[in-house]
Amino acid sequence: MRKLKIYLDTSVMSHLFADDTPDKMADTNRFWDDCISEKYEIYISPVVIDEMENCNEPKHSQMFKKLEQIQLQIIDKTDEVTRLAAEYIAGGVLKEKSYADCLHIAFAVVYNCDIIVSWNFKHLANFKTINKVKVVNAINHYREISIMPPSMLLEEVE
C-alpha cells in the first residue's frame, strides 16, 4: 500500500513544544512518532524553514533538532507554486496578508501531497478554506487536498 504524502506546515513542529496546549502537544508528539517510523512520506517547503528560522530560542533549535529525526523532502519553489498561491488569493481563499499560508497550500497541491497537516485552524484547517481551495483547485485542474490537524491521523490507542 502506498504511503500517504504529507505536507507539514510550521504549526506542527511548533506544537511539539506547546506546553500551553498539552493535549495538542501530546497528539503532535504521537503523530511525530508515526513520522519517525516512516509511516508517511513527509514534505516541507522553504516557507516552513523560513518560519522556523524566525522563531526565538530555544524553540528554534528544538524544532530543527526534531526535523533531524525524520526522513523528509524539502520541496523547491517553482513558478507553478507561486502562480497557484496567487490564484488562491485571487479566488478569495485567503487575503494577501496570509500569502505564506497560500504558499503552504500551493506547495502541497503542486507536489501532489494527499494531506496538509496543520494546527492553523484560523487560515488552513477550517471548512471555509478547505472548500474554497477545492473550488480554486478544480478551476485550475488540480486534485483536491485534505487539510487536517495531526490528531485526525492518529489511530485510537486501546
C-alpha positions, -999 to +999 in steps of 0.1 A: +000+000+000+012+035-009+022+058+019+003+090+023+022+120+011+020+145+040+029+182+039+038+196+073+032+233+080+052+250+107+025+248+133+031+210+136+068+215+146+058+243+169+032+222+187+058+196+196+068+220+223+034+237+231+033+234+268+004+259+269-018+234+249-009+200+265-035+180+246-024+193+212+013+188+222+006+152+232-012+145+199+015+162+179+042+141+196+022+109+189+019+119+153+056+127+152+063+091+164+045+079+132+066+103+112+098+089+128+086+053+119+082+065+083+045+058+082+042+087+058+062+104+030+069+138+046+073+171+027+081+206+038+088+238+019+113+267+022+084+286+037+084+262+067+122+266+070+119+304+069+091+304+095+112+282+118+142+304+113+122+333+127+114+316+159+132+325+191+154+302+211+151+276+225+122+267+202+142+275+171+169+249+179+144+224+193+123+224+161+153+220+138+166+191+160+132+174+157+133+177+119+166+157+120+146+127+134+125+121+103+130+114+067+117+143+047+119+161+014+123+199+012+105+208-020+115+235-043+096+267-050+086+268-086+067+293-109+038+269-107+037+271-069+039+309-070+011+311-096-012+288-077-007+307-045-017+339-063-048+320-076-057+313-040-055+350-032-074+360-063-101+333-056-107+346-021-093+316-003-073+339+020-063+376+020-029+389+007-016+392+043-019+353+045+001+347+014+025+324+032-004+301+041-014+302+004+021+291-004+018+262+020-013+250+002+002+256-032+034+236-024+013+207-011-010+207-041+017+211-068+037+183-053+007+160-052+005+156-014-025+139+000-028+159+032-017+192+047-012+186+084-017+218+104-029+232+137-036+265+119-074+265+123-077+302+115-063+300+080-058+264+069-077+236+087-112+251+086-143+244+065-142+278+046-106+275+035-109+238+026-140+244+004-125+275-013-093+255-021-114+228-036-130+253-060-098+270-070-081+236-075-110+224-097-109+256-118-071+252-123-073+214-129-056+203-097-069+175-075-084+180-041-063+180-010-072+174+026-062+198+054-064+185+090-047+186+124-023+158+134-049+144+158-071+133+129-043+110+117-039+092+150-051+057+155-071+050+187-049+037+215-065+008+233 
